[in-house]
Amino acid sequence: MAKKKEVSKVVAEVEPRGRKIEVVGEVVSTKMAKTISVLVFRMVRHKKYGKFLKKTSVFKAHDEKGVAKLGDKVKIHETRPMSKTKRWALSEVLDTSK
């Protein structure tokens, strides 16, 4: 007889339309109208050797008010597609550049 696996239930705040994915990154471009490019770092483990590698991604994010400036540290969240490449929106500016 097979044992039933006990599923642990995690209590978390759930958005009305599912979970809200947020990432933190640095603004690398503000040359577009109402759009910023955000550079995000993540650590990925190498399959064979186990070493952790730093990988980067650049996301286009919607900035309606033009608050974020070049070099700022920002938090962005996933949203509906707004254009061919823009699927993120600015949540908040965490740290401003000097």
C-alpha positions as CSV (number, residue, x, y, z in Angstrom):
1,M,0.0,0.0,0.0
2,A,1.4,3.4,-1.0
3,K,1.8,6.1,1.5
4,K,0.0,9.3,0.9
5,K,2.3,12.3,0.7
6,E,1.3,15.1,3.1
7,V,1.1,18.4,1.3
8,S,2.2,21.4,3.3
9,K,-0.1,24.4,3.0
10,V,1.6,27.7,2.8
11,V,-0.4,30.7,3.8
12,A,0.5,33.7,1.7
13,E,-1.1,36.9,0.4
14,V,-2.6,36.0,-2.9
15,E,-3.4,38.6,-5.5
16,P,-7.0,38.4,-6.9
17,R,-5.5,37.2,-10.3
18,G,-2.8,34.9,-9.0
19,R,0.6,35.4,-7.5
20,K,2.5,38.7,-8.1
21,I,6.1,38.1,-9.4
22,E,8.4,40.9,-8.4
23,V,12.2,41.3,-9.1
24,V,14.7,43.9,-8.1
25,G,17.2,45.4,-10.6
26,E,19.0,48.5,-11.9
27,V,17.8,50.9,-14.5
28,V,20.2,50.8,-17.5
29,S,18.2,52.9,-20.0
30,T,15.5,55.6,-19.9
31,K,15.6,56.6,-23.6
32,M,12.1,55.4,-24.4
33,A,8.9,57.3,-23.6
34,K,7.2,55.7,-20.4
35,T,9.5,52.7,-20.6
36,I,12.7,51.8,-18.7
37,S,15.2,48.9,-19.2
38,V,16.0,47.1,-16.0
39,L,19.0,44.8,-15.6
40,V,18.3,41.9,-13.2
41,F,20.9,39.5,-11.8
42,R,20.3,35.9,-10.8
43,M,22.5,33.0,-9.6
44,V,22.3,29.8,-11.5
45,R,24.0,26.5,-10.4
46,H,26.1,24.8,-13.1
47,K,24.6,21.3,-13.7
48,K,27.9,19.3,-13.8
49,Y,30.3,21.3,-11.6
50,G,27.9,22.9,-9.1
51,K,29.5,26.3,-9.3
52,F,27.1,29.2,-9.1
53,L,27.2,31.6,-12.1
54,K,25.8,35.1,-12.3
55,K,23.3,35.4,-15.1
56,T,21.7,38.7,-16.3
57,S,18.4,39.6,-17.9
58,V,17.1,42.9,-19.2
59,F,13.4,43.6,-18.8
60,K,11.4,46.4,-20.4
61,A,9.2,47.9,-17.7
62,H,6.3,50.5,-17.9
63,D,7.1,53.7,-16.1
64,E,4.0,55.9,-16.5
65,K,5.2,59.0,-14.6
66,G,8.9,58.8,-15.6
67,V,10.0,58.5,-12.0
68,A,13.0,56.2,-12.4
69,K,16.3,57.6,-13.6
70,L,19.4,55.9,-14.9
71,G,21.3,53.9,-12.2
72,D,18.3,53.7,-9.8
73,K,17.6,50.5,-8.0
74,V,13.9,49.6,-8.7
75,K,11.4,46.9,-8.0
76,I,9.2,45.8,-11.0
77,H,6.3,43.4,-11.1
78,E,4.9,41.2,-13.9
79,T,1.8,42.5,-15.7
80,R,-0.2,42.0,-18.9
81,P,1.7,42.4,-22.2
82,M,1.8,46.1,-23.1
83,S,3.8,45.8,-26.3
84,K,5.9,43.2,-28.1
85,T,8.7,43.3,-25.4
86,K,7.1,45.1,-22.4
87,R,5.6,42.7,-19.8
88,W,6.6,44.4,-16.6
89,A,5.6,47.6,-14.7
90,L,7.4,49.7,-12.1
91,S,6.4,49.0,-8.5
92,E,8.7,51.4,-6.7
93,V,12.1,53.1,-6.7
94,L,14.1,51.5,-3.9
95,D,17.3,53.6,-4.1
96,T,18.2,56.6,-6.2
97,S,21.5,57.0,-8.0
98,K,23.8,60.0,-7.2
